[in-house]
Amino acid sequence: MTNPMITRRQFMRDSAAATAGAAIALAGAAEAKDIDTSKILNYNPDMEYRRQGKTNLMVSAVCLGGHSRSKQQERTEIVSRCIDAGINYIDACTASEVKRDARALKGRRDKMYLALSHCGHEVRNEQYRTSKKLLEVLDGLLQESGQEYTDLWRITCYEPGGRHTFNTACEIMDALEKAKKQGKARFIGFSTHDRRWIKFMIEYFPQIDCVCFPFTTMSRRAQTDSVFDTLKKQDVGAFGIKPFAAGSLFTGDKEENLKRARLAIRYILASNTVIPIPGLNSIEQVDNAVRAVKERRQFDVKERARLDNAAKEAWAKLPQNYQWLKNWQYV
């Protein structure tokens, strides 16, 4: 990429800073008691909602992740249960997930925000590291899933994110901004498994609205140089993926798994920054996640011991391809 392009990026960064700064003043809105609930999508008084950064969207405190073993009919029933419970956000990160969830939302698209990515045909794949290619993929995915737009296009980045070049970062932002200007994406962001990548991207490109990153029961705010501080400063929304450590949190006992899932969701919500987007495979799991939102955030001594033990077990049996989750102990 030539120097003129970098200069233009720097100009866009500086010109957007004022807008980002102005939005920060609204950051406390979600905590106010006089929120206009009529403006909350699919509002349910039994569900908690949190403002997601400069999007100003009030998103349910637990959302529906795209990874699921359920078939279309069961997925449609799961989505119906989520809507009934006041859950208003779905995150889908593969082409098959996007098409499946779009079908599940047919006739009720106005009930939920639908975020999407086509992880296999985005910058993980070196063939799709230009703005032109990324926009072509988005156009194709929207067409295949029968949508005119997505609520959030969050490009899935390479792991670790630091393996991308600065040029690729600029190409990502060019594609995201064009999609937003063209009305194909209401909001824009990215997903990554690399903490350093988040900090660089949202500091250099304040146009970013939301990010997705891993946050498990072993994750905690870093005492210094925390991503949380940067998220707050730039007023960027945060969604937590892999809340159950890629399933490693669970045992062979269903009731124990439900208890552990609730503990994990409560722990993540207590961060007051990250909204978990777990993959839910049944109506029972949806109900369990909703129950977790209603439970208190504080842990008593027994609960803390149970959570610590479960987290250590999960860490010990992480599959080889998920060992990188250990890099997310401090965020």
Secondary structure, DSSP 8 states (H G I E B T S, - for coil): --HHHHHHHHHHHHHHHHHHHHHHTTGGGGG-TT--GGGSTT--TTS-EEE-GGG--EEESS-EES-----HHHHHHHHHHHHHHT--EEEE-SHHHHHHHHHHTTT-GGGSEEEE--GGGSTTSGGG-SHHHHHHHHHHHHHHTT-S-EEEEEEE--SSGGGS-HHHHHHHHHHHHHHHHTTSEEEEEEE-S-HHHHHHHHHH-TT--EEEEE--TT-B--SSS-HHHHHHHHT-EEEEE-TTGGGTT--S-HHHHHHHHHHHHHHHHTTSS-EE-----SHHHHHHHHHHHHS-SS--HHHHHHHHHHHHHHHHT--GGGGGGGGGSB-
